[in-house]
Amino acid sequence: MIDAAIALLEMTPPSWQEDAATRRELARLRDDVHRYRVAEGYDADEARRVGAYVTDRVDRITRFLNGERCSGHKSRYPSFRPQGGM
């Protein structure tokens, strides 16, 4: 879980012009990983809770980098729907 987050943080961040949303999510991920590392030394329950946030954020960033958008975009905008037969 944390290994995937660290791998994402080690990638080259997008430029200011390319994708501000991804940069913000990566900054939040960096903060969450730091919170996890602090929490794992003090409180296992807190570390588990923060670890769930980290996993969710990693999944969201990975989907976004793979070209997928949130489900709201798919339902509202036809251009985000998958092409092809049903």
Residue frames as a rotation matrix with the C-alpha (Angstrom) as fourth column:
MET 1
0.576 0.818 0.000 0.00
0.818 -0.576 0.000 0.00
0.000 0.000 -1.000 0.00
ILE 2
0.687 -0.379 -0.620 2.64
-0.035 -0.870 0.492 2.53
-0.726 -0.316 -0.611 1.01
ASP 3
-0.335 -0.863 0.378 5.09
0.386 0.240 0.891 1.15
-0.860 0.444 0.252 -1.58
ALA 4
-0.026 0.412 0.911 2.73
0.998 -0.043 0.049 2.09
0.060 0.910 -0.410 -4.41
ALA 5
0.915 0.362 -0.180 2.39
0.386 -0.914 0.123 5.59
-0.120 -0.182 -0.976 -2.95
ILE 6
0.291 -0.893 -0.344 6.15
-0.030 -0.368 0.929 6.01
-0.956 -0.260 -0.134 -2.72
ALA 7
-0.414 -0.404 0.816 6.53
0.754 0.350 0.556 4.85
-0.510 0.845 0.159 -6.33
LEU 8
0.468 0.653 0.595 4.03
0.857 -0.499 -0.127 7.49
0.214 0.569 -0.794 -7.44
LEU 9
0.902 -0.130 -0.411 5.85
0.092 -0.875 0.476 10.17
-0.421 -0.467 -0.777 -5.48
GLU 10
-0.031 -0.997 0.064 9.16
0.213 0.056 0.976 9.24
-0.977 0.044 0.210 -7.12
MET 11
0.126 0.117 0.985 7.85
0.982 0.125 -0.141 9.82
-0.140 0.985 -0.099 -10.63
THR 12
-0.890 -0.426 0.165 8.50
0.453 -0.868 0.204 13.11
0.056 0.256 0.965 -12.40
PRO 13
-0.240 0.856 -0.458 5.75
0.489 -0.301 -0.819 15.50
-0.839 -0.420 -0.346 -11.37
PRO 14
0.229 0.388 0.893 3.69
0.969 -0.182 -0.169 17.12
0.097 0.904 -0.417 -14.14
SER 15
-0.782 -0.553 0.287 4.58
0.550 -0.829 -0.097 20.68
0.292 0.082 0.953 -15.09
TRP 16
-0.713 0.502 -0.490 2.58
0.089 -0.629 -0.773 23.68
-0.695 -0.594 0.404 -13.91
GLN 17
-0.517 0.505 -0.691 0.93
-0.831 -0.489 0.265 24.01
-0.204 0.711 0.673 -17.29
GLU 18
-0.784 0.133 -0.607 0.11
-0.263 0.814 0.518 20.35
0.563 0.565 -0.603 -17.80
ASP 19
0.070 0.823 -0.564 -1.95
0.275 0.528 0.804 19.22
0.959 -0.211 -0.189 -14.85
ALA 20
-0.461 -0.202 0.864 -2.48
-0.624 -0.619 -0.477 21.22
0.632 -0.759 0.159 -11.69
ALA 21
0.566 0.765 0.307 -4.99
-0.773 0.362 0.521 18.71
0.288 -0.532 0.796 -10.29
THR 22
0.716 -0.366 -0.595 -2.48
0.294 0.931 -0.218 15.85
0.633 -0.019 0.774 -10.41
ARG 23
-0.372 -0.886 0.278 0.17
0.107 -0.338 -0.935 18.01
0.922 -0.318 0.221 -8.74
ARG 24
-0.136 0.411 0.902 -2.27
-0.887 -0.455 0.074 18.82
0.441 -0.790 0.426 -5.92
GLU 25
0.863 0.491 -0.118 -3.16
-0.409 0.817 0.406 15.16
0.295 -0.302 0.906 -5.45
LEU 26
0.330 -0.825 -0.458 0.53
0.443 0.564 -0.697 14.21
0.834 0.027 0.552 -5.36
ALA 27
-0.513 -0.471 0.717 1.17
-0.358 -0.642 -0.678 16.89
0.780 -0.605 0.161 -2.71
ARG 28
0.300 0.708 0.639 -1.71
-0.929 0.063 0.366 15.52
0.219 -0.703 0.676 -0.64
LEU 29
0.845 -0.053 -0.532 -0.38
0.025 0.998 -0.060 12.00
0.534 0.037 0.845 -1.12
ARG 30
-0.196 -0.981 0.006 3.03
0.174 -0.041 -0.984 13.12
0.965 -0.192 0.178 0.13
ASP 31
-0.390 0.136 0.911 1.37
-0.806 -0.529 -0.266 14.55
0.445 -0.838 0.316 3.26
ASP 32
0.678 0.727 0.104 -0.67
-0.703 0.601 0.382 11.38
0.215 -0.332 0.918 3.78
VAL 33
0.508 -0.585 -0.633 2.43
0.268 0.805 -0.529 9.17
0.819 0.099 0.566 3.50
HIS 34
-0.550 -0.707 0.444 4.15
-0.181 -0.418 -0.890 11.35
0.815 -0.570 0.102 6.10
ARG 35
-0.006 0.653 0.757 1.11
-0.975 -0.174 0.142 11.08
0.224 -0.737 0.638 8.40
TYR 36
0.829 0.302 -0.470 1.15
-0.269 0.953 0.138 7.29
0.489 0.012 0.872 7.95
ARG 37
0.035 -0.917 -0.397 4.82
0.294 0.389 -0.873 7.03
0.955 -0.086 0.283 8.87
VAL 38
-0.629 -0.199 0.751 4.29
-0.563 -0.549 -0.618 9.12
0.535 -0.812 0.233 12.00
ALA 39
0.272 0.870 0.412 1.14
-0.945 0.162 0.284 7.22
0.181 -0.467 0.866 12.98
GLU 40
0.607 -0.017 -0.794 2.66
-0.114 0.987 -0.109 3.77
0.786 0.157 0.598 12.56
GLY 41
-0.494 -0.854 -0.164 5.12
0.125 0.117 -0.985 4.57
0.860 -0.508 0.049 15.34
TYR 42
-0.853 0.163 0.496 2.42
-0.508 -0.479 -0.716 5.63
0.120 -0.863 0.491 17.79
ASP 43
-0.225 0.901 0.372 -1.00
-0.558 0.194 -0.807 4.19
-0.799 -0.389 0.459 17.05
ALA 44
-0.885 -0.150 0.440 -1.78
0.189 0.749 0.635 1.13
-0.425 0.645 -0.635 14.92
ASP 45
0.034 0.978 0.207 -5.46
0.808 0.095 -0.581 2.09
-0.588 0.187 -0.787 14.50
GLU 46
0.511 0.082 -0.856 -4.56
-0.202 -0.956 -0.212 5.56
-0.836 0.281 -0.472 13.23
ALA 47
-0.567 -0.786 -0.246 -1.96
-0.495 0.086 0.865 4.05
-0.659 0.612 -0.438 10.89
ARG 48
-0.629 0.418 0.655 -4.61
0.628 0.770 0.111 1.69
-0.459 0.481 -0.747 9.47
ARG 49
0.453 0.855 -0.252 -7.03
0.564 -0.494 -0.662 4.58
-0.691 0.158 -0.706 8.94
VAL 50
0.285 -0.436 -0.854 -4.41
-0.557 -0.800 0.222 6.77
-0.780 0.413 -0.471 7.25
GLY 51
-0.752 -0.570 0.332 -3.27
-0.124 0.616 0.778 3.76
-0.648 0.544 -0.533 5.21
ALA 52
-0.079 0.817 0.571 -6.81
0.821 0.378 -0.427 3.45
-0.565 0.436 -0.701 3.84
TYR 53
0.701 0.270 -0.660 -6.68
-0.029 -0.914 -0.405 7.11
-0.712 0.303 -0.633 2.78
VAL 54
-0.237 -0.891 -0.386 -3.32
-0.610 -0.173 0.773 6.52
-0.756 0.419 -0.503 1.11
THR 55
-0.686 0.011 0.727 -4.61
0.388 0.852 0.352 3.48
-0.615 0.524 -0.589 -0.78
ASP 56
0.384 0.911 0.149 -7.69
0.709 -0.187 -0.679 5.36
-0.591 0.367 -0.718 -1.96
ARG 57
0.584 -0.218 -0.782 -5.62
-0.369 -0.929 -0.016 8.34
-0.723 0.298 -0.623 -3.11
VAL 58
-0.563 -0.823 0.074 -3.11
-0.364 0.327 0.872 6.08
-0.742 0.464 -0.483 -4.93
ASP 59
-0.371 0.513 0.774 -5.96
0.732 0.674 -0.096 4.33
-0.571 0.531 -0.625 -6.76
ARG 60
0.676 0.682 -0.279 -7.52
0.412 -0.664 -0.624 7.65
-0.610 0.307 -0.730 -7.74
ILE 61
0.243 -0.672 -0.700 -4.22
-0.616 -0.664 0.424 9.10
-0.749 0.328 -0.575 -9.02
THR 62
-0.697 -0.529 0.484 -3.39
-0.034 0.699 0.715 5.90
-0.716 0.482 -0.505 -10.91
ARG 63
0.048 0.797 0.602 -6.80
0.833 0.301 -0.464 5.85
-0.551 0.524 -0.650 -12.61
PHE 64
0.764 0.236 -0.601 -6.41
-0.002 -0.930 -0.368 9.52
-0.646 0.282 -0.710 -13.53
LEU 65
-0.133 -0.910 -0.393 -2.92
-0.640 -0.224 0.735 8.96
-0.756 0.349 -0.553 -14.99
ASN 66
-0.719 -0.073 0.692 -4.29
0.326 0.843 0.428 6.03
-0.614 0.533 -0.582 -17.03
GLY 67
-0.950 0.307 0.051 -6.81
-0.113 -0.494 0.862 8.34
0.290 0.814 0.504 -18.66
GLU 68
-0.253 0.903 -0.347 -9.85
0.792 0.399 0.461 7.39
0.555 -0.159 -0.816 -16.59
ARG 69
-0.632 0.157 0.759 -11.97
-0.371 -0.921 -0.119 10.08
0.680 -0.357 0.640 -15.03
CYS 70
-0.863 0.373 0.340 -14.36
-0.262 0.245 -0.933 9.91
-0.432 -0.895 -0.114 -12.11
SER 71
-0.645 0.655 0.394 -17.71
0.731 0.678 0.069 8.22
-0.222 0.333 -0.916 -12.65
GLY 72
0.149 0.709 -0.689 -19.50
0.344 -0.691 -0.636 11.59
-0.927 -0.142 -0.347 -12.61
HIS 73
-0.376 -0.360 -0.854 -17.73
-0.640 -0.566 0.520 12.57
-0.670 0.742 -0.018 -15.80
LYS 74
-0.988 -0.030 0.148 -18.70
0.072 0.768 0.637 9.30
-0.133 0.640 -0.757 -17.47
SER 75
-0.318 0.946 0.069 -22.39
0.860 0.318 -0.400 9.76
-0.400 -0.068 -0.914 -16.74
ARG 76
0.326 0.487 -0.811 -22.58
0.234 -0.872 -0.430 13.45
-0.916 -0.050 -0.398 -17.65
TYR 77
0.163 -0.381 -0.910 -20.29
-0.800 -0.591 0.104 13.75
-0.578 0.711 -0.401 -20.65
PRO 78
0.939 0.307 0.154 -20.56
-0.169 0.804 -0.571 11.29
-0.299 0.510 0.807 -23.54
SER 79
0.546 -0.785 -0.292 -16.94
-0.546 -0.069 -0.835 11.86
0.636 0.616 -0.466 -24.58
PHE 80
-0.316 -0.673 0.669 -15.78
-0.948 0.201 -0.245 10.14
0.030 -0.711 -0.702 -21.37
ARG 81
0.575 0.579 0.578 -17.89
-0.579 0.787 -0.212 7.03
-0.578 -0.213 0.788 -21.98
PRO 82
-0.409 -0.741 0.532 -16.06
-0.106 0.618 0.779 3.99
-0.906 0.263 -0.331 -23.32
GLN 83
-0.097 0.307 -0.947 -16.33
-0.975 -0.220 0.029 3.61
-0.199 0.926 0.321 -27.07
GLY 84
-0.926 -0.230 -0.299 -17.53
-0.318 0.902 0.293 0.41
0.202 0.366 -0.908 -28.67
GLY 85
-0.165 0.909 -0.382 -20.50
-0.234 0.340 0.911 -1.90
0.958 0.240 0.156 -28.50
MET 86
0.000 0.257 0.966 -22.36
-0.990 -0.138 0.036 -2.77
0.143 -0.956 0.255 -25.36
